[in-house]
């Protein structure tokens, strides 16, 4: 038997992708709070989370779904690349 995948409209983000963007919209206080939320809420290792987030920032669907968050994160990513 095959695995049933929920139907998504073309151009729609998957639940995990929406959850990643939602987590990025939140503010975190204190060291380790974000990493703890990544593990507990998404069930991901932080390294994997950041890999998925980085790919998501280049996805036009993510930009359409949450332009404010995606553009902010793209600016942060670019400034960090420029600093290197």
C-alpha positions in Angstrom: 0.0 0.0 0.0 1.1 3.5 -0.8 1.2 6.5 1.5 -1.6 8.9 1.2 -0.5 12.5 0.7 -3.0 15.3 1.5 -4.1 17.1 -1.7 -2.6 20.6 -2.1 -3.3 23.1 -4.7 -0.4 23.9 -7.0 1.6 26.7 -5.5 0.4 26.0 -2.0 2.9 25.5 0.9 2.9 22.3 2.8 2.0 22.3 6.5 5.6 22.0 7.6 6.6 24.9 5.4 3.8 27.1 6.8 4.8 26.0 10.3 8.4 27.1 9.7 7.3 30.6 8.5 5.0 30.9 11.5 7.8 30.1 13.9 10.0 32.7 12.2 7.3 35.4 12.8 7.5 34.8 16.5 9.9 36.6 18.8 12.0 34.5 21.2 13.6 35.7 24.4 16.6 34.1 26.0 19.2 31.8 24.7 18.0 28.5 23.3 14.3 29.3 23.3 14.0 29.2 19.5 16.0 25.9 19.2 13.8 24.4 21.9 10.6 25.4 20.0 12.1 24.0 16.8 12.6 20.6 18.5 9.4 20.5 20.5 6.9 22.0 18.0 8.3 20.8 14.7 10.2 17.7 15.7 13.3 18.8 13.8 16.9 19.2 14.7 17.9 22.9 14.5 20.4 22.2 11.7 17.7 20.6 9.6 15.3 23.4 10.3 17.7 26.0 9.1 18.4 24.0 5.9 14.7 23.9 5.2 14.3 27.5 6.1 17.1 28.6 3.7 15.5 26.6 0.8 12.1 28.1 1.7 13.5 31.6 1.4 14.2 30.9 -2.3 10.8 29.5 -2.9 8.4 31.9 -4.7 5.4 30.2 -3.0 6.8 31.2 0.4 7.2 34.8 -0.8 3.6 34.8 -2.0 2.4 33.3 1.3 4.3 35.6 3.7 6.1 38.4 1.9 7.0 40.4 5.0 8.6 37.5 6.8 10.4 36.1 3.7 11.7 39.5 2.7 13.0 40.2 6.2 14.8 36.9 6.4 16.2 37.4 2.9 17.7 40.7 4.0 19.2 39.1 7.2 20.7 36.3 5.1 22.2 38.7 2.6 23.7 40.9 5.3 25.3 37.9 6.9 26.7 36.8 3.6 28.1 40.3 2.9 29.8 40.2 6.4 31.8 37.1 5.5 
